[in-house]
Amino acid sequence: MRTRTNGRGRRLRPVAAATTAALLALTVVGCSSDDSADDGTVELTIATFNEFGYEELIKEWNADNPDIQVKQKKVGTWDDAKENLFTKLASGSGLSDIEAIEGDAMPAILAESDAFVDLTDPELEGRWLDWKAEAATNADGQMIGYGTDAGPEGICYRADLFKKAGMPTDRAEVAKRWKTWDDYFADGKEFISKVKGTAWYDSSQGTAQAMLNQVENPFEQDDNTIDVENPELAEVWKAVTGNVDLSTRLSQWGDDWVASFQNDGFATMACPGWMLGVVSGNAEGVEGWDFADVFPGGGGNWGGSFLTVPAQSDHPEEAKEFAAWITAPEQQVRAFEAIGAFPSQVDALDAPEVLEASNEFFNDAPVGEILSNRAEAITVQPYKGPKYSDILQAFQAAVTRVDDGSTSADKSWQTFLADVERLG
């Protein structure tokens, strides 16, 4: 276990994350044509989604590198970015020089390695945690993506609403309560019986994802054989669809979900580090949020992305140079300070700026120490084959059908099986 200091260091700045609707107003514009100014300046674009904490870093790069200027293109969610990505991959043109990829989609990207630049660089060997590097390396040993953040998970909660329910509010006491998911659901039932009109957690989709992150082979076996009729997945399905009364029944990332942060819509949610900025942005002005050093069932990693350079880029070397710079440990520490995106780079994990960080919005919670503890608690990395992202989308759609009452759990499961069969 790493040695930690007891002092409080820098505070993470609450980030006013734009709402989904506002972010969707931004479109990812392809820039793989020859983007060079008349004076020889190379102009690069980087396409991202949600929040990466790159705004100030890009400004710094541009100030220090007048010959290579970078512009960020951002959309609200990975689903929107994915649609653009695969459409333009198929057409053979239109992608940005650097494309951010959500971690669950990397297996599908590795299957299309020829469409991306090999980013392998001996000087960067050992930069990333082993599992992060392996997730972006193809069967030929080529590194196709540079890892950005990791997603160790704790639980964000509304201490003021806990007090209203007569439940403990201190984060150390809260952390003792949820050794298992059954413990968590039991507290939820107690909570909704005492606080009317407020759900226990933000969405069934988010809770399903959190539980899936602890399943070794949720959808595919190690040989990529699709297997969705396994007992572990059935357990997640039963738990989530059997506890819809604990959920807001809202689609995560939708406008109503965003609004629920402002109207006491729910009391808890699974929070990887990158989610802290989303919460503080959506819940701006709302007091009572805290962050507990606990995750039901042990540990879990949700998300964590990669930067790739499509072969379409007219400036692959410059794009590779920038991608290597912005994923360096020093820059990842600063992205953590900006939005709470926990680094996946080995040398960043022990940085004082990470370990000593607190977050004023979350009642001065020592988020750096908590996320470091949560990272050490991770014992399972779900296997993700080429179909993982598509099957996950079908699974979440099945959860949503039960959530919104449009169909029964049994019928929705049968529809899910049929959807997966078509994917196969």
C-alpha positions as CSV (number, residue, x, y, z in Angstrom):
1,M,0.0,0.0,0.0
2,R,1.3,3.5,-0.9
3,T,2.3,5.8,1.9
4,R,0.0,8.8,2.2
5,T,0.3,12.1,3.9
6,N,-2.3,13.2,6.4
7,G,-2.4,16.9,5.4
8,R,-4.9,18.4,3.1
9,G,-3.5,19.7,-0.1
10,R,-5.0,21.5,-3.0
11,R,-8.8,21.5,-3.3
12,L,-10.4,20.3,-6.5
13,R,-12.3,23.1,-8.2
14,P,-16.0,22.4,-8.7
15,V,-16.5,22.3,-12.4
16,A,-19.7,23.7,-13.9
17,A,-20.2,20.8,-16.3
18,A,-22.5,21.8,-19.1
19,T,-25.8,20.0,-19.3
20,T,-26.2,17.3,-21.9
21,A,-28.4,19.6,-24.0
22,A,-25.8,22.3,-24.1
23,L,-23.0,19.9,-24.9
24,L,-25.0,18.3,-27.7
25,A,-25.2,21.7,-29.4
26,L,-21.5,21.2,-30.1
27,T,-20.8,18.8,-33.0
28,V,-17.8,16.8,-33.7
29,V,-16.4,18.2,-37.0
30,G,-14.1,16.1,-39.0
31,C,-10.7,17.7,-39.8
32,S,-8.7,15.1,-41.5
33,S,-8.1,17.4,-44.5
34,D,-4.7,19.2,-44.7
35,D,-5.1,21.6,-41.8
36,S,-2.0,23.7,-42.2
37,A,-2.0,27.5,-42.1
38,D,-0.2,29.5,-44.8
39,D,2.6,30.1,-42.4
40,G,3.2,26.4,-42.0
41,T,1.5,26.1,-38.6
42,V,-0.1,22.6,-38.2
43,E,-3.7,22.8,-36.9
44,L,-4.9,19.7,-35.1
45,T,-8.3,18.8,-33.7
46,I,-9.1,16.5,-30.8
47,A,-12.6,15.1,-30.4
48,T,-13.8,14.4,-26.9
49,F,-17.0,13.8,-25.0
50,N,-18.4,14.7,-21.6
51,E,-15.5,16.2,-19.5
52,F,-11.8,15.4,-19.9
53,G,-10.4,18.4,-18.1
54,Y,-8.4,19.4,-21.1
55,E,-9.4,23.0,-21.7
56,E,-6.6,24.7,-19.7
57,L,-4.1,22.2,-20.9
58,I,-4.8,22.8,-24.5
59,K,-4.4,26.6,-23.9
60,E,-1.0,25.9,-22.4
61,W,0.1,23.7,-25.3
62,N,-1.0,26.3,-27.8
63,A,0.9,29.0,-26.0
64,D,4.1,26.9,-25.9
65,N,3.8,25.4,-29.4
66,P,2.9,28.1,-31.9
67,D,3.8,25.7,-34.8
68,I,1.2,23.1,-33.7
69,Q,-2.1,24.5,-32.7
70,V,-4.9,22.3,-31.2
71,K,-8.6,22.8,-31.1
72,Q,-11.0,20.7,-29.0
73,K,-14.3,19.4,-30.4
74,K,-16.7,18.1,-27.7
75,V,-20.1,16.4,-27.5
76,G,-22.1,15.4,-24.5
77,T,-21.9,11.6,-24.4
78,W,-19.9,8.7,-25.7
79,D,-22.9,7.5,-27.6
80,D,-22.9,10.6,-29.7
81,A,-19.2,10.5,-30.2
82,K,-19.4,6.8,-31.1
83,E,-22.0,7.4,-33.9
84,N,-19.8,10.0,-35.4
85,L,-16.6,7.9,-35.1
86,F,-17.9,4.7,-36.7
87,T,-19.8,6.6,-39.5
88,K,-16.6,8.4,-40.5
89,L,-14.4,5.3,-40.1
90,A,-16.7,3.6,-42.6
91,S,-16.6,6.5,-45.0
92,G,-12.8,6.8,-44.8
93,S,-12.7,10.5,-44.0
94,G,-13.9,13.2,-41.7
95,L,-12.4,12.2,-38.4
96,S,-10.4,14.5,-36.1
97,D,-6.7,14.1,-35.8
98,I,-7.1,12.7,-32.3
99,E,-10.3,10.8,-31.3
100,A,-11.1,10.0,-27.7
101,I,-12.5,6.5,-27.2
102,E,-14.5,5.3,-24.2
103,G,-12.8,2.3,-22.5
104,D,-15.7,-0.1,-23.2
105,A,-15.3,0.5,-26.9
106,M,-11.5,-0.2,-27.2
107,P,-12.0,-3.9,-28.0
108,A,-14.0,-2.9,-31.1
109,I,-11.3,-0.3,-32.0
110,L,-8.5,-2.9,-31.6
111,A,-10.4,-5.0,-34.1
112,E,-10.0,-2.1,-36.6
113,S,-6.4,-1.4,-35.8
114,D,-5.5,-0.8,-39.4
115,A,-7.6,2.4,-39.3
116,F,-5.5,3.9,-36.5
117,V,-1.9,4.9,-36.1
118,D,0.4,2.6,-34.1
119,L,1.3,4.8,-31.0
120,T,3.9,2.4,-29.6
121,D,6.9,4.3,-28.2
122,P,9.6,2.6,-26.2
123,E,10.1,5.9,-24.2
124,L,6.6,5.6,-22.9
125,E,6.8,2.0,-21.7
126,G,5.7,1.6,-18.1
127,R,3.8,4.9,-18.1
128,W,0.4,3.3,-17.5
129,L,-1.0,0.8,-15.1
130,D,-0.6,-2.7,-16.7
131,W,-4.3,-3.3,-17.2
132,K,-4.7,0.1,-18.8
133,A,-1.9,-0.4,-21.3
134,E,-3.1,-4.0,-22.1
135,A,-6.6,-2.7,-22.9
136,A,-5.2,-0.5,-25.7
137,T,-2.7,-3.0,-27.2
138,N,-3.7,-5.3,-30.0
139,A,-2.7,-8.9,-30.7
140,D,0.4,-7.8,-32.6
141,G,1.7,-5.7,-29.7
142,Q,0.8,-2.4,-31.2
143,M,-0.5,0.3,-28.8
144,I,-3.5,1.9,-30.5
145,G,-4.6,4.2,-27.7
146,Y,-2.9,6.3,-25.0
147,G,-4.8,5.9,-21.7
148,T,-6.3,9.0,-20.0
149,D,-8.1,8.4,-16.8
150,A,-9.2,5.4,-14.7
151,G,-12.5,5.1,-13.0
152,P,-12.3,3.8,-9.4
153,E,-15.7,4.2,-7.8
154,G,-17.0,5.4,-4.4
155,I,-20.5,6.6,-3.5
156,C,-21.6,10.2,-3.7
157,Y,-24.5,10.9,-1.3
158,R,-26.6,13.7,0.1
159,A,-25.8,14.0,3.7
160,D,-28.7,16.4,4.3
161,L,-31.2,13.9,2.9
162,F,-29.7,11.1,5.0
163,K,-30.2,13.3,8.1
164,K,-33.8,13.8,7.0
165,A,-34.2,10.0,6.9
166,G,-32.5,9.5,10.4
167,M,-29.5,7.8,8.8
168,P,-25.8,8.4,9.6
169,T,-24.4,11.3,7.7
170,D,-20.7,11.2,8.6
171,R,-18.7,9.7,5.6
172,A,-16.7,7.3,7.9
173,E,-20.0,5.9,9.3
174,V,-21.6,5.7,5.9
175,A,-18.6,3.8,4.6
176,K,-19.2,1.0,7.1
177,R,-22.7,0.3,5.9
178,W,-22.4,-1.1,2.4
179,K,-20.2,-4.1,2.3
180,T,-22.6,-5.8,-0.1
181,W,-25.2,-4.7,-2.7
182,D,-27.8,-6.2,-0.4
183,D,-26.8,-3.8,2.3
184,Y,-27.0,-0.9,-0.1
185,F,-30.5,-1.9,-1.4
186,A,-31.7,-2.5,2.2
187,D,-30.7,1.1,3.2
188,G,-32.5,2.3,0.1
189,K,-35.7,0.7,1.1
190,E,-35.4,2.3,4.5
191,F,-34.7,5.6,3.0
192,I,-37.6,5.8,0.6
193,S,-40.0,4.7,3.4
194,K,-39.0,7.8,5.3
195,V,-38.3,10.5,2.6
196,K,-41.1,10.6,0.2
197,G,-40.6,11.9,-3.3
198,T,-36.8,11.2,-3.4
199,A,-35.3,8.1,-5.0
200,W,-32.4,6.2,-3.4
201,Y,-30.2,6.3,-6.5
202,D,-29.9,8.3,-9.7
203,S,-30.7,5.7,-12.3
204,S,-31.1,2.0,-12.7
205,Q,-28.7,2.3,-15.7
206,G,-25.9,3.7,-13.5
207,T,-26.4,1.1,-10.8
208,A,-26.4,-1.7,-13.4
209,Q,-23.2,-0.4,-14.8
210,A,-21.6,-0.3,-11.4
211,M,-22.6,-3.9,-10.7
212,L,-21.4,-5.1,-14.1
213,N,-18.0,-3.6,-13.3
214,Q,-17.5,-6.3,-10.8
215,V,-18.4,-9.2,-13.1
216,E,-15.4,-11.0,-14.7
217,N,-17.2,-12.1,-17.8
218,P,-20.5,-10.2,-18.1
219,F,-21.2,-10.8,-21.8
220,E,-18.3,-12.7,-23.4
221,Q,-16.0,-15.4,-22.5
222,D,-12.2,-15.0,-22.9
223,D,-12.3,-16.5,-26.4
224,N,-14.9,-13.8,-27.4
225,T,-17.8,-16.3,-27.3
226,I,-21.0,-14.4,-26.5
227,D,-22.5,-15.7,-23.2
228,V,-25.3,-13.6,-21.7
229,E,-27.1,-16.5,-20.0
230,N,-24.6,-16.8,-17.1
231,P,-25.5,-16.7,-13.4
232,E,-23.5,-13.5,-12.7
233,L,-25.3,-11.4,-15.3
234,A,-28.6,-12.9,-14.2
235,E,-27.8,-11.8,-10.6
236,V,-27.2,-8.2,-11.8
237,W,-30.4,-8.2,-13.8
238,K,-32.5,-9.5,-10.9
239,A,-31.1,-7.0,-8.5
240,V,-31.6,-4.0,-10.7
241,T,-35.0,-4.8,-12.2
242,G,-36.2,-6.0,-8.8
243,N,-35.4,-2.7,-7.1
244,V,-36.8,-0.2,-9.6
245,D,-38.7,1.5,-6.8
246,L,-35.3,2.7,-5.5
247,S,-34.5,4.4,-8.8
248,T,-35.5,7.8,-10.3
249,R,-36.5,5.7,-13.3
250,L,-34.7,8.4,-15.4
251,S,-32.3,7.7,-18.3
252,Q,-28.8,8.6,-17.2
253,W,-27.5,11.7,-19.0
254,G,-31.0,12.7,-20.2
255,D,-32.3,16.2,-19.5
256,D,-34.7,15.0,-16.7
257,W,-31.8,13.2,-15.1
258,V,-29.7,16.4,-15.2
259,A,-32.7,18.3,-13.6
260,S,-33.0,15.8,-10.8
261,F,-29.8,17.1,-9.3
262,Q,-31.5,20.4,-8.5
263,N,-34.8,19.1,-7.1
264,D,-33.8,16.5,-4.5
265,G,-34.4,13.7,-7.1
266,F,-32.2,11.1,-5.4
267,A,-29.9,10.5,-2.4
268,T,-27.0,8.4,-3.7
269,M,-25.1,7.4,-6.9
270,A,-22.1,5.4,-8.0
271,C,-19.3,7.9,-8.5
272,P,-16.0,7.2,-10.4
273,G,-13.6,10.1,-10.1
274,W,-14.7,11.7,-13.4
275,M,-18.3,11.8,-12.1
276,L,-17.4,14.2,-9.3
277,G,-17.2,17.0,-11.8
278,V,-20.5,16.0,-13.4
279,V,-22.2,16.0,-10.0
280,S,-20.8,19.4,-8.9
281,G,-21.7,20.9,-12.2
282,N,-25.3,19.6,-12.4
283,A,-25.9,20.2,-8.7
284,E,-24.4,23.7,-8.6
285,G,-25.8,25.6,-5.6
286,V,-27.1,22.5,-3.9
287,E,-25.6,21.9,-0.5
288,G,-25.2,18.6,1.3
289,W,-23.2,16.4,-1.1
290,D,-20.5,14.2,0.3
291,F,-18.3,11.3,-1.0
292,A,-17.8,8.0,0.9
293,D,-14.8,5.7,0.8
294,V,-16.9,2.6,0.1
295,F,-18.3,0.6,-2.8
296,P,-20.8,-2.3,-2.4
297,G,-19.2,-5.6,-3.1
298,G,-15.6,-4.3,-2.8
299,G,-14.1,-2.3,-5.7
300,G,-15.1,-1.4,-9.2
301,N,-13.7,0.6,-12.1
302,W,-16.1,2.5,-14.3
303,G,-14.8,4.1,-17.5
304,G,-11.5,5.6,-18.2
305,S,-10.8,6.5,-21.8
306,F,-8.1,6.5,-24.4
307,L,-6.8,8.9,-27.1
308,T,-6.3,7.4,-30.6
309,V,-4.9,8.9,-33.8
310,P,-6.9,7.8,-36.9
311,A,-4.9,6.9,-40.0
312,Q,-7.0,9.5,-41.8
313,S,-5.0,12.3,-40.1
314,D,-2.8,14.3,-42.3
315,H,-0.5,15.0,-39.3
316,P,-0.1,11.7,-37.5
317,E,3.3,12.5,-36.0
318,E,2.2,15.8,-34.6
319,A,-1.0,14.3,-33.3
320,K,0.9,11.5,-31.6
321,E,3.2,14.1,-30.0
322,F,0.3,16.0,-28.6
323,A,-1.5,12.8,-27.4
324,A,1.6,11.7,-25.6
325,W,2.0,15.1,-24.0
326,I,-1.6,15.5,-22.7
327,T,-1.6,11.9,-21.3
328,A,1.7,12.4,-19.5
329,P,1.5,12.0,-15.7
330,E,2.0,15.8,-15.1
331,Q,-0.9,16.6,-17.3
332,Q,-3.1,13.9,-15.9
333,V,-2.5,15.3,-12.4
334,R,-3.8,18.6,-13.6
335,A,-6.9,17.0,-15.3
336,F,-7.6,15.4,-11.9
337,E,-7.3,18.7,-10.2
338,A,-9.8,20.2,-12.8
339,I,-12.5,17.5,-12.8
340,G,-11.5,14.6,-10.6
341,A,-10.5,12.3,-13.4
342,F,-8.3,9.8,-11.6
343,P,-5.0,9.2,-13.4
344,S,-4.1,5.8,-15.0
345,Q,-0.4,6.8,-15.1
346,V,1.8,5.1,-12.6
347,D,3.9,8.2,-11.7
348,A,0.7,10.3,-11.1
349,L,-0.8,8.0,-8.5
350,D,1.6,9.1,-5.7
351,A,1.6,12.8,-6.7
352,P,0.8,15.0,-3.6
353,E,-1.6,16.9,-5.8
354,V,-3.6,13.7,-6.1
355,L,-3.2,12.0,-2.7
356,E,-3.8,15.3,-0.7
357,A,-6.6,16.6,-2.8
358,S,-9.9,17.6,-1.2
359,N,-13.1,18.8,-2.8
360,E,-15.0,21.7,-1.3
361,F,-18.3,20.9,-3.0
362,F,-18.3,17.4,-1.4
363,N,-17.9,18.8,2.2
364,D,-14.1,18.9,1.8
365,A,-14.0,15.1,1.2
366,P,-10.4,13.9,0.8
367,V,-11.2,12.7,-2.7
368,G,-7.6,11.9,-3.6
369,E,-7.2,9.5,-0.7
370,I,-10.6,8.0,-1.2
371,L,-10.1,7.3,-4.9
372,S,-6.6,5.9,-4.2
373,N,-8.2,3.5,-1.7
374,R,-11.0,2.6,-4.2
375,A,-8.4,1.9,-6.9
376,E,-6.6,-0.5,-4.5
377,A,-9.8,-2.3,-3.8
378,I,-10.4,-3.2,-7.5
379,T,-9.9,-7.0,-7.9
380,V,-11.8,-7.6,-11.2
381,Q,-11.5,-6.0,-14.6
382,P,-14.4,-7.3,-16.7
383,Y,-13.4,-9.0,-19.9
384,K,-14.5,-6.9,-22.9
385,G,-14.5,-8.5,-26.3
386,P,-15.4,-6.8,-29.6
387,K,-19.1,-6.9,-28.9
388,Y,-19.0,-5.7,-25.4
389,S,-20.1,-2.1,-26.1
390,D,-23.0,-3.2,-28.3
391,I,-24.2,-5.8,-25.9
392,L,-24.0,-3.3,-23.0
393,Q,-26.1,-0.9,-25.0
394,A,-28.7,-3.6,-25.5
395,F,-28.6,-4.6,-21.8
396,Q,-29.1,-1.0,-20.7
397,A,-32.0,-0.6,-23.1
398,A,-33.5,-3.7,-21.5
399,V,-33.1,-2.2,-18.1
400,T,-34.7,1.0,-19.3
401,R,-37.8,-0.8,-20.6
402,V,-38.4,-2.2,-17.1
403,D,-37.7,1.1,-15.5
404,D,-40.2,3.1,-17.5
405,G,-42.9,0.4,-17.1
406,S,-43.2,-0.3,-20.8
407,T,-42.7,-4.1,-20.3
408,S,-42.1,-6.7,-17.7
409,A,-38.7,-7.9,-16.6
410,D,-39.3,-11.3,-18.2
411,K,-40.4,-9.9,-21.6
412,S,-37.6,-7.3,-21.6
413,W,-35.0,-10.0,-20.9
414,Q,-36.3,-12.1,-23.9
415,T,-36.0,-9.0,-26.1
416,F,-32.5,-8.5,-24.9
417,L,-31.6,-12.1,-25.8
418,A,-33.1,-11.6,-29.3
419,D,-31.1,-8.4,-29.7
420,V,-27.9,-10.1,-28.7
421,E,-28.5,-13.0,-31.0
422,R,-28.8,-10.5,-33.9
423,L,-25.4,-8.9,-32.8
424,G,-23.8,-12.4,-33.0
